[in-house]
Amino acid sequence: MFFLLTLAVVFLSWICDIYGLKVTLPQSGEDIRVQSLLSPEGIRWWLRNAIKNFTGFAPLGMVIIAMFGLGVAQHSGFIDACIRMGVGKNHDKKKIIWGVIILGLLSNAIGDGGYIILLPIAAMLFQWVGLHPIAGIVTAYASVACGYSANIVLSTVDPLLAHITQEAALTLIGYQGNTEPLCNYFFMSVSTAVIAGVVYWVTIRYLLPALGEYGGKVKVEAYRPLSRKERRGIMMSVVVAAIYVAIILWLTFSSYGILRGVNGGLMHSPFIAGILFLLSLGIGITGMAYGFSSGNYRGDNDVIEGLTLPIKLLGVYFVIAFFAAQMFACFEYSIWINAWPSWEPIYCLRLNPLRSPRLFYSSASLPLST
């Protein structure tokens, strides 16, 4: 699909260049013409930047980092043990669906990490109770996306929404004061219940019947109670996770505070910028603690095998990411990169550190969940 979209962008840039399509900058009145990707300069640009476009594609690195931690947690048996302990032998499907929706809505507090961390876990949860794993990925994806519009916790998006609210208040009623990040909280918190109900209804009414029964190679295993070693492993992993969280909180909120920004705040701080790495590291350490304490891990070779497990399964994702990276880069080069300073919607996209749709994360979740 992205290969065809890339060809479409190249063709449209050529057509628009022939007919002289241009964008006028409102600030300076300067005209910016579409740059043809079939011109000599466009071809030279693509040859110089094809590799850079791929290696600089933000979702690629984020998915790989997240999969390191998830790979160790899955390979050590930690995720499987947690699912068996949490779900039990009752296999209550409704509770699993509600749990995935609520976790998805709350996960926007960690930024875009919810798309990467939650989706494969949701697929495994759905598969464990006999539901289609694709339904778990779609439900988690929709829940995380809805969490950016309505949530009961403060997230990294709320300051941006507060700025939009301030501009609207200034335009409509002439309000001159400052707005705080929590100015939309009451509306957002009430909307959370509505959105959660809508996502649940759509999942039950349309999504699950449309997908039907899962016919993949991986079959749902019968419930096995946790053994003594597995219970000991979970207890040890909980202790290690608590210590890890305490250290991160101390480094963030104490007077030492090296994970806060230079101004002492959390916005644009190392904590927010590195939240995905911190999550992946925490999940990986927790999985290692479970593996060694339960006897599933004997040495560092087992840890390395867990780190490489998801990478072996991401071949299709790498191919998709390559063509997606080229498509977005060609799209930016043709005209939009020059129009960014003047076109506010595109400028907002420029501020997005991912620089691409978050749908790539769902495609990366498929190999790990199966």
C-alpha positions as a Markdown table, in Angstrom:
| # | Residue | x | y | z |
|---|---|---|---|---|
| 1 | Met | 0.0 | 0.0 | 0.0 |
| 2 | Phe | 2.7 | 2.5 | 0.9 |
| 3 | Phe | 4.6 | 1.6 | -2.2 |
| 4 | Leu | 1.6 | 2.6 | -4.3 |
| 5 | Leu | 1.1 | 5.7 | -2.2 |
| 6 | Thr | 4.7 | 6.6 | -2.8 |
| 7 | Leu | 4.2 | 6.2 | -6.6 |
| 8 | Ala | 1.1 | 8.4 | -6.3 |
| 9 | Val | 3.0 | 11.1 | -4.5 |
| 10 | Val | 5.7 | 11.0 | -7.1 |
| 11 | Phe | 3.2 | 11.2 | -10.0 |
| 12 | Leu | 1.1 | 14.0 | -8.4 |
| 13 | Ser | 4.2 | 16.0 | -7.7 |
| 14 | Trp | 5.2 | 15.7 | -11.4 |
| 15 | Ile | 1.7 | 16.7 | -12.5 |
| 16 | Cys | 1.5 | 19.6 | -10.1 |
| 17 | Asp | 4.9 | 20.8 | -11.1 |
| 18 | Ile | 3.9 | 20.8 | -14.8 |
| 19 | Tyr | 0.8 | 22.9 | -14.1 |
| 20 | Gly | 2.7 | 25.2 | -11.7 |
| 21 | Leu | 0.8 | 24.5 | -8.5 |
| 22 | Lys | 2.0 | 26.8 | -5.7 |
| 23 | Val | 1.3 | 27.8 | -2.2 |
| 24 | Thr | 1.4 | 31.4 | -1.0 |
| 25 | Leu | 2.9 | 32.2 | 2.4 |
| 26 | Pro | 0.5 | 34.6 | 4.1 |
| 27 | Gln | 3.3 | 36.2 | 6.2 |
| 28 | Ser | 5.6 | 37.2 | 3.4 |
| 29 | Gly | 3.5 | 36.7 | 0.3 |
| 30 | Glu | 6.2 | 34.4 | -1.2 |
| 31 | Asp | 5.0 | 31.7 | -3.6 |
| 32 | Ile | 6.2 | 28.1 | -3.0 |
| 33 | Arg | 5.9 | 25.8 | -5.9 |
| 34 | Val | 5.5 | 22.0 | -5.8 |
| 35 | Gln | 8.9 | 20.2 | -6.3 |
| 36 | Ser | 8.7 | 17.4 | -8.7 |
| 37 | Leu | 10.2 | 14.1 | -7.5 |
| 38 | Leu | 10.8 | 13.1 | -11.2 |
| 39 | Ser | 13.0 | 16.1 | -11.9 |
| 40 | Pro | 16.8 | 15.6 | -11.8 |
| 41 | Glu | 17.0 | 17.4 | -8.5 |
| 42 | Gly | 14.2 | 15.3 | -7.0 |
| 43 | Ile | 15.9 | 12.1 | -8.1 |
| 44 | Arg | 19.2 | 13.2 | -6.7 |
| 45 | Trp | 17.5 | 14.1 | -3.4 |
| 46 | Trp | 15.9 | 10.7 | -3.1 |
| 47 | Leu | 19.1 | 8.8 | -3.8 |
| 48 | Arg | 20.9 | 10.9 | -1.2 |
| 49 | Asn | 18.2 | 10.4 | 1.4 |
| 50 | Ala | 16.7 | 7.0 | 0.8 |
| 51 | Ile | 18.7 | 5.4 | 3.6 |
| 52 | Lys | 18.4 | 8.4 | 5.9 |
| 53 | Asn | 14.6 | 8.4 | 5.4 |
| 54 | Phe | 14.4 | 4.8 | 6.6 |
| 55 | Thr | 16.8 | 5.0 | 9.6 |
| 56 | Gly | 15.3 | 8.3 | 10.7 |
| 57 | Phe | 11.7 | 6.9 | 10.7 |
| 58 | Ala | 10.7 | 7.5 | 14.3 |
| 59 | Pro | 8.2 | 4.5 | 14.7 |
| 60 | Leu | 11.0 | 2.1 | 13.6 |
| 61 | Gly | 13.2 | 2.8 | 16.6 |
| 62 | Met | 10.4 | 3.2 | 19.0 |
| 63 | Val | 8.9 | -0.2 | 18.1 |
| 64 | Ile | 12.3 | -2.0 | 18.3 |
| 65 | Ile | 13.0 | -0.5 | 21.8 |
| 66 | Ala | 9.6 | -1.5 | 23.0 |
| 67 | Met | 9.9 | -5.0 | 21.6 |
| 68 | Phe | 13.2 | -5.5 | 23.5 |
| 69 | Gly | 11.4 | -5.3 | 26.9 |
| 70 | Leu | 8.3 | -7.1 | 25.8 |
| 71 | Gly | 10.4 | -9.9 | 24.2 |
| 72 | Val | 12.2 | -10.6 | 27.4 |
| 73 | Ala | 9.0 | -10.5 | 29.4 |
| 74 | Gln | 7.3 | -13.0 | 27.0 |
| 75 | His | 10.3 | -15.3 | 26.5 |
| 76 | Ser | 10.8 | -15.6 | 30.3 |
| 77 | Gly | 7.2 | -16.6 | 30.8 |
| 78 | Phe | 6.4 | -13.5 | 32.8 |
| 79 | Ile | 3.5 | -12.3 | 30.6 |
| 80 | Asp | 2.0 | -15.8 | 30.4 |
| 81 | Ala | 2.1 | -16.2 | 34.2 |
| 82 | Cys | 0.5 | -12.8 | 34.7 |
| 83 | Ile | -2.3 | -13.6 | 32.3 |
| 84 | Arg | -3.0 | -16.9 | 34.0 |
| 85 | Met | -2.9 | -15.3 | 37.4 |
| 86 | Gly | -5.2 | -12.4 | 36.4 |
| 87 | Val | -7.6 | -14.2 | 34.1 |
| 88 | Gly | -7.7 | -17.5 | 36.0 |
| 89 | Lys | -9.8 | -20.4 | 34.8 |
| 90 | Asn | -13.1 | -18.5 | 34.5 |
| 91 | His | -12.1 | -16.8 | 31.2 |
| 92 | Asp | -14.4 | -13.9 | 31.7 |
| 93 | Lys | -14.4 | -12.3 | 28.3 |
| 94 | Lys | -16.3 | -9.1 | 29.3 |
| 95 | Lys | -13.8 | -8.3 | 32.0 |
| 96 | Ile | -10.9 | -8.7 | 29.6 |
| 97 | Ile | -12.5 | -6.4 | 27.1 |
| 98 | Trp | -13.3 | -3.8 | 29.7 |
| 99 | Gly | -9.8 | -4.1 | 31.1 |
| 100 | Val | -8.2 | -3.5 | 27.7 |
| 101 | Ile | -10.4 | -0.5 | 27.1 |
| 102 | Ile | -9.7 | 1.1 | 30.4 |
| 103 | Leu | -5.9 | 0.5 | 30.2 |
| 104 | Gly | -6.0 | 2.0 | 26.7 |
| 105 | Leu | -7.8 | 5.1 | 27.8 |
| 106 | Leu | -5.4 | 5.6 | 30.7 |
| 107 | Ser | -2.3 | 4.8 | 28.7 |
| 108 | Asn | -2.1 | 8.3 | 27.1 |
| 109 | Ala | -0.5 | 9.5 | 30.3 |
| 110 | Ile | 2.7 | 7.9 | 29.0 |
| 111 | Gly | 2.4 | 9.5 | 25.6 |
| 112 | Asp | 2.5 | 7.2 | 22.5 |
| 113 | Gly | 3.9 | 4.3 | 24.5 |
| 114 | Gly | 0.4 | 2.9 | 24.9 |
| 115 | Tyr | 0.3 | 2.1 | 21.2 |
| 116 | Ile | 3.4 | 0.0 | 21.4 |
| 117 | Ile | 3.2 | -1.6 | 24.8 |
| 118 | Leu | -0.5 | -2.3 | 25.2 |
| 119 | Leu | -1.4 | -3.6 | 21.7 |
| 120 | Pro | 0.6 | -6.9 | 21.8 |
| 121 | Ile | -0.5 | -7.5 | 25.4 |
| 122 | Ala | -4.2 | -7.0 | 24.4 |
| 123 | Ala | -3.8 | -9.5 | 21.6 |
| 124 | Met | -2.5 | -12.1 | 24.0 |
| 125 | Leu | -5.2 | -11.4 | 26.5 |
| 126 | Phe | -8.0 | -11.7 | 23.9 |
| 127 | Gln | -6.4 | -14.9 | 22.5 |
| 128 | Trp | -6.1 | -16.4 | 26.0 |
| 129 | Val | -9.9 | -16.1 | 26.6 |
| 130 | Gly | -10.8 | -17.4 | 23.1 |
| 131 | Leu | -11.3 | -14.1 | 21.3 |
| 132 | His | -9.7 | -13.1 | 18.1 |
| 133 | Pro | -6.3 | -11.4 | 18.8 |
| 134 | Ile | -6.8 | -9.0 | 16.0 |
| 135 | Ala | -9.9 | -7.8 | 17.9 |
| 136 | Gly | -7.6 | -7.2 | 20.9 |
| 137 | Ile | -5.3 | -5.1 | 18.8 |
| 138 | Val | -8.1 | -3.0 | 17.3 |
| 139 | Thr | -9.8 | -2.5 | 20.6 |
| 140 | Ala | -6.6 | -1.4 | 22.3 |
| 141 | Tyr | -5.7 | 0.9 | 19.4 |
| 142 | Ala | -9.1 | 2.5 | 19.4 |
| 143 | Ser | -9.0 | 2.9 | 23.2 |
| 144 | Val | -5.6 | 4.5 | 23.2 |
| 145 | Ala | -6.6 | 6.8 | 20.4 |
| 146 | Cys | -9.8 | 7.8 | 22.3 |
| 147 | Gly | -7.7 | 8.4 | 25.4 |
| 148 | Tyr | -6.1 | 11.4 | 23.6 |
| 149 | Ser | -9.6 | 12.9 | 23.4 |
| 150 | Ala | -11.0 | 12.0 | 26.8 |
| 151 | Asn | -9.2 | 10.8 | 30.0 |
| 152 | Ile | -9.4 | 10.9 | 33.7 |
| 153 | Val | -5.7 | 11.6 | 34.2 |
| 154 | Leu | -3.5 | 14.5 | 33.1 |
| 155 | Ser | -1.5 | 13.6 | 30.0 |
| 156 | Thr | 1.1 | 15.3 | 27.7 |
| 157 | Val | -1.7 | 16.4 | 25.3 |
| 158 | Asp | -3.6 | 18.5 | 27.9 |
| 159 | Pro | -1.2 | 21.5 | 27.7 |
| 160 | Leu | -1.8 | 21.6 | 24.0 |
| 161 | Leu | -5.6 | 21.4 | 24.4 |
| 162 | Ala | -5.4 | 24.1 | 27.0 |
| 163 | His | -3.7 | 26.4 | 24.5 |
| 164 | Ile | -6.5 | 25.7 | 22.0 |
| 165 | Thr | -9.1 | 26.4 | 24.7 |
| 166 | Gln | -7.4 | 29.7 | 25.5 |
| 167 | Glu | -7.5 | 30.7 | 21.8 |
| 168 | Ala | -11.2 | 29.8 | 21.6 |
| 169 | Ala | -12.0 | 31.7 | 24.7 |
| 170 | Leu | -10.2 | 34.7 | 23.4 |
| 171 | Thr | -12.0 | 34.6 | 20.1 |
| 172 | Leu | -15.5 | 33.9 | 21.4 |
| 173 | Ile | -15.8 | 35.8 | 24.7 |
| 174 | Gly | -12.6 | 37.9 | 24.7 |
| 175 | Tyr | -11.1 | 36.1 | 27.7 |
| 176 | Gln | -7.6 | 37.5 | 28.4 |
| 177 | Gly | -6.4 | 35.3 | 31.2 |
| 178 | Asn | -4.2 | 32.2 | 31.1 |
| 179 | Thr | -5.6 | 28.7 | 31.0 |
| 180 | Glu | -4.1 | 25.8 | 33.0 |
| 181 | Pro | -3.6 | 22.2 | 31.7 |
| 182 | Leu | -6.6 | 21.0 | 33.8 |
| 183 | Cys | -9.0 | 23.5 | 32.4 |
| 184 | Asn | -10.7 | 20.8 | 30.3 |
| 185 | Tyr | -10.7 | 18.2 | 33.0 |
| 186 | Phe | -14.4 | 18.0 | 33.9 |
| 187 | Phe | -15.4 | 17.7 | 30.2 |
| 188 | Met | -12.7 | 15.1 | 29.5 |
| 189 | Ser | -13.4 | 13.0 | 32.6 |
| 190 | Val | -17.2 | 12.8 | 31.9 |
| 191 | Ser | -16.5 | 12.0 | 28.2 |
| 192 | Thr | -14.3 | 9.1 | 29.3 |
| 193 | Ala | -17.3 | 7.0 | 30.5 |
| 194 | Val | -19.1 | 7.7 | 27.2 |
| 195 | Ile | -16.2 | 6.8 | 25.0 |
| 196 | Ala | -15.5 | 3.6 | 27.0 |
| 197 | Gly | -19.1 | 2.5 | 26.6 |
| 198 | Val | -19.0 | 3.2 | 22.8 |
| 199 | Val | -15.8 | 1.3 | 22.3 |
| 200 | Tyr | -17.2 | -1.7 | 24.3 |
| 201 | Trp | -20.5 | -1.6 | 22.3 |
| 202 | Val | -18.7 | -1.5 | 19.0 |
| 203 | Thr | -16.4 | -4.3 | 20.0 |
| 204 | Ile | -19.2 | -6.6 | 21.1 |
| 205 | Arg | -21.7 | -5.6 | 18.4 |
| 206 | Tyr | -19.6 | -5.3 | 15.3 |
| 207 | Leu | -15.9 | -6.1 | 15.7 |
| 208 | Leu | -16.0 | -9.6 | 17.3 |
| 209 | Pro | -18.8 | -10.9 | 15.0 |
| 210 | Ala | -17.1 | -9.6 | 11.9 |
| 211 | Leu | -13.8 | -11.3 | 12.8 |
| 212 | Gly | -15.3 | -14.6 | 13.9 |
| 213 | Glu | -13.4 | -17.3 | 15.6 |
| 214 | Tyr | -9.6 | -17.2 | 15.5 |
| 215 | Gly | -8.2 | -19.9 | 13.2 |
| 216 | Gly | -4.5 | -19.2 | 13.6 |
| 217 | Lys | -1.7 | -21.7 | 14.3 |
| 218 | Val | -1.5 | -20.8 | 17.9 |
| 219 | Lys | -4.1 | -22.6 | 20.0 |
| 220 | Val | -5.4 | -21.5 | 23.3 |
| 221 | Glu | -3.9 | -23.7 | 26.0 |
| 222 | Ala | -6.0 | -25.1 | 28.8 |
| 223 | Tyr | -5.8 | -23.3 | 32.1 |
| 224 | Arg | -2.8 | -24.4 | 34.2 |
| 225 | Pro | -2.5 | -23.2 | 37.8 |
| 226 | Leu | 0.7 | -21.4 | 38.8 |
| 227 | Ser | 3.4 | -23.7 | 40.1 |
| 228 | Arg | 5.4 | -22.8 | 43.2 |
| 229 | Lys | 8.3 | -21.6 | 41.1 |
| 230 | Glu | 6.0 | -19.4 | 39.0 |
| 231 | Arg | 4.4 | -17.8 | 42.1 |
| 232 | Arg | 7.9 | -17.2 | 43.5 |
| 233 | Gly | 8.9 | -15.7 | 40.2 |
| 234 | Ile | 5.9 | -13.3 | 40.2 |
| 235 | Met | 6.6 | -12.2 | 43.8 |
| 236 | Met | 10.3 | -11.5 | 43.0 |
| 237 | Ser | 9.3 | -9.6 | 39.8 |
| 238 | Val | 6.8 | -7.5 | 41.7 |
| 239 | Val | 9.5 | -6.6 | 44.2 |
| 240 | Val | 12.0 | -5.7 | 41.5 |
| 241 | Ala | 9.3 | -3.7 | 39.6 |
| 242 | Ala | 8.5 | -1.8 | 42.8 |
| 243 | Ile | 12.1 | -0.9 | 43.4 |
| 244 | Tyr | 12.5 | 0.2 | 39.8 |
| 245 | Val | 9.4 | 2.4 | 39.9 |
| 246 | Ala | 10.6 | 3.9 | 43.2 |
| 247 | Ile | 14.0 | 4.7 | 41.7 |
| 248 | Ile | 12.4 | 6.4 | 38.7 |
| 249 | Leu | 10.0 | 8.4 | 40.9 |
| 250 | Trp | 12.9 | 9.5 | 43.1 |
| 251 | Leu | 15.0 | 10.6 | 40.1 |
| 252 | Thr | 12.0 | 12.5 | 38.8 |
| 253 | Phe | 10.3 | 14.1 | 41.8 |
| 254 | Ser | 13.0 | 14.3 | 44.5 |
| 255 | Ser | 15.3 | 17.3 | 45.0 |
| 256 | Tyr | 17.9 | 15.4 | 43.0 |
| 257 | Gly | 15.4 | 15.3 | 40.1 |
| 258 | Ile | 17.8 | 14.6 | 37.2 |
| 259 | Leu | 14.8 | 13.4 | 35.1 |
| 260 | Arg | 13.1 | 16.7 | 35.2 |
| 261 | Gly | 13.6 | 19.5 | 32.8 |
| 262 | Val | 16.1 | 22.3 | 33.2 |
| 263 | Asn | 13.2 | 24.6 | 34.5 |
| 264 | Gly | 12.1 | 21.9 | 37.0 |
| 265 | Gly | 9.0 | 20.9 | 35.1 |
| 266 | Leu | 8.0 | 17.7 | 33.4 |
| 267 | Met | 7.1 | 19.1 | 30.0 |
| 268 | His | 10.0 | 18.5 | 27.6 |
| 269 | Ser | 11.9 | 16.7 | 30.4 |
| 270 | Pro | 14.1 | 13.6 | 30.0 |
| 271 | Phe | 11.3 | 11.7 | 31.9 |
| 272 | Ile | 8.7 | 12.5 | 29.2 |
| 273 | Ala | 11.1 | 12.2 | 26.3 |
| 274 | Gly | 12.4 | 8.8 | 27.5 |
| 275 | Ile | 9.2 | 7.4 | 28.9 |
| 276 | Leu | 9.1 | 4.6 | 26.3 |
| 277 | Phe | 12.7 | 3.5 | 26.9 |
| 278 | Leu | 12.0 | 3.6 | 30.7 |
| 279 | Leu | 8.9 | 1.4 | 30.3 |
| 280 | Ser | 10.7 | -1.0 | 28.0 |
| 281 | Leu | 13.6 | -1.2 | 30.4 |
| 282 | Gly | 11.3 | -1.7 | 33.4 |
| 283 | Ile | 9.4 | -4.5 | 31.6 |
| 284 | Gly | 12.6 | -6.2 | 30.6 |
| 285 | Ile | 14.1 | -6.0 | 34.1 |
| 286 | Thr | 10.9 | -7.4 | 35.5 |
| 287 | Gly | 10.9 | -10.2 | 33.0 |
| 288 | Met | 14.5 | -11.0 | 33.8 |
| 289 | Ala | 13.7 | -11.1 | 37.5 |
| 290 | Tyr | 10.9 | -13.5 | 36.9 |
| 291 | Gly | 13.0 | -15.7 | 34.5 |
| 292 | Phe | 15.9 | -16.2 | 37.0 |
| 293 | Ser | 13.8 | -16.6 | 40.1 |
| 294 | Ser | 11.4 | -19.1 | 38.4 |
| 295 | Gly | 14.2 | -21.1 | 36.9 |
| 296 | Asn | 13.3 | -20.4 | 33.3 |
| 297 | Tyr | 16.6 | -18.4 | 32.8 |
| 298 | Arg | 20.0 | -19.9 | 33.6 |
| 299 | Gly | 22.4 | -17.3 | 32.2 |
| 300 | Asp | 22.9 | -14.3 | 29.9 |
| 301 | Asn | 22.3 | -16.4 | 26.8 |
| 302 | Asp | 18.7 | -16.8 | 27.8 |
| 303 | Val | 18.3 | -13.0 | 28.1 |
| 304 | Ile | 19.9 | -12.4 | 24.7 |
| 305 | Glu | 17.5 | -15.0 | 23.2 |
| 306 | Gly | 14.6 | -13.1 | 24.7 |
| 307 | Leu | 15.9 | -9.8 | 23.3 |
| 308 | Thr | 16.3 | -11.2 | 19.8 |
| 309 | Leu | 13.0 | -13.1 | 19.8 |
| 310 | Pro | 10.7 | -10.2 | 18.6 |
| 311 | Ile | 13.3 | -8.9 | 16.2 |
| 312 | Lys | 13.2 | -12.2 | 14.3 |
| 313 | Leu | 9.4 | -11.8 | 13.9 |
| 314 | Leu | 9.5 | -8.2 | 12.7 |
| 315 | Gly | 10.6 | -8.7 | 9.1 |
| 316 | Val | 7.2 | -7.7 | 7.6 |
| 317 | Tyr | 7.1 | -4.6 | 9.8 |
| 318 | Phe | 10.6 | -3.5 | 8.5 |
| 319 | Val | 9.4 | -3.8 | 4.9 |
| 320 | Ile | 6.3 | -1.8 | 5.7 |
| 321 | Ala | 8.3 | 0.8 | 7.6 |
| 322 | Phe | 10.8 | 1.2 | 4.7 |
| 323 | Phe | 8.1 | 2.1 | 2.1 |
| 324 | Ala | 6.1 | 4.2 | 4.7 |
| 325 | Ala | 9.2 | 6.2 | 5.5 |
| 326 | Gln | 9.9 | 6.9 | 1.8 |
| 327 | Met | 6.3 | 7.9 | 1.2 |
| 328 | Phe | 6.2 | 10.4 | 4.1 |
| 329 | Ala | 9.7 | 11.8 | 3.1 |
| 330 | Cys | 8.6 | 12.2 | -0.5 |
| 331 | Phe | 5.4 | 13.9 | 0.6 |
| 332 | Glu | 7.3 | 16.3 | 2.7 |
| 333 | Tyr | 9.9 | 17.1 | 0.1 |
| 334 | Ser | 7.4 | 17.8 | -2.7 |
| 335 | Ile | 5.7 | 20.8 | -1.1 |
| 336 | Trp | 4.5 | 20.4 | 2.5 |
| 337 | Ile | 7.9 | 20.8 | 4.1 |
| 338 | Asn | 8.1 | 24.3 | 2.5 |
| 339 | Ala | 4.5 | 25.1 | 3.5 |
| 340 | Trp | 4.9 | 24.1 | 7.1 |
| 341 | Pro | 5.7 | 27.6 | 8.5 |
| 342 | Ser | 2.5 | 29.0 | 7.0 |
| 343 | Trp | 0.0 | 26.2 | 7.3 |
| 344 | Glu | -1.0 | 25.6 | 10.9 |
| 345 | Pro | -2.5 | 22.1 | 10.5 |
| 346 | Ile | 0.6 | 20.8 | 8.9 |
| 347 | Tyr | 2.7 | 22.6 | 11.5 |
| 348 | Cys | 0.9 | 20.7 | 14.2 |
| 349 | Leu | 1.9 | 17.5 | 12.4 |
| 350 | Arg | 5.4 | 18.7 | 12.4 |
| 351 | Leu | 5.3 | 19.0 | 16.2 |
| 352 | Asn | 4.4 | 15.4 | 16.4 |
| 353 | Pro | 7.6 | 13.5 | 17.3 |
| 354 | Leu | 6.3 | 10.4 | 15.6 |
| 355 | Arg | 5.9 | 12.2 | 12.2 |
| 356 | Ser | 3.6 | 9.4 | 11.0 |
| 357 | Pro | 0.3 | 7.6 | 11.8 |
| 358 | Arg | 0.3 | 5.4 | 14.8 |
| 359 | Leu | -1.2 | 2.5 | 12.8 |
| 360 | Phe | 2.4 | 1.2 | 12.3 |
| 361 | Tyr | 2.4 | 0.1 | 16.0 |
| 362 | Ser | -0.5 | -2.3 | 15.4 |
| 363 | Ser | 1.3 | -4.0 | 12.5 |
| 364 | Ala | 4.3 | -4.5 | 14.8 |
| 365 | Ser | 2.1 | -6.1 | 17.5 |
| 366 | Leu | 1.0 | -9.0 | 15.2 |
| 367 | Pro | 4.2 | -11.1 | 15.2 |
| 368 | Leu | 4.7 | -10.9 | 19.0 |
| 369 | Ser | 1.1 | -11.8 | 19.8 |
| 370 | Thr | 1.2 | -14.8 | 17.6 |
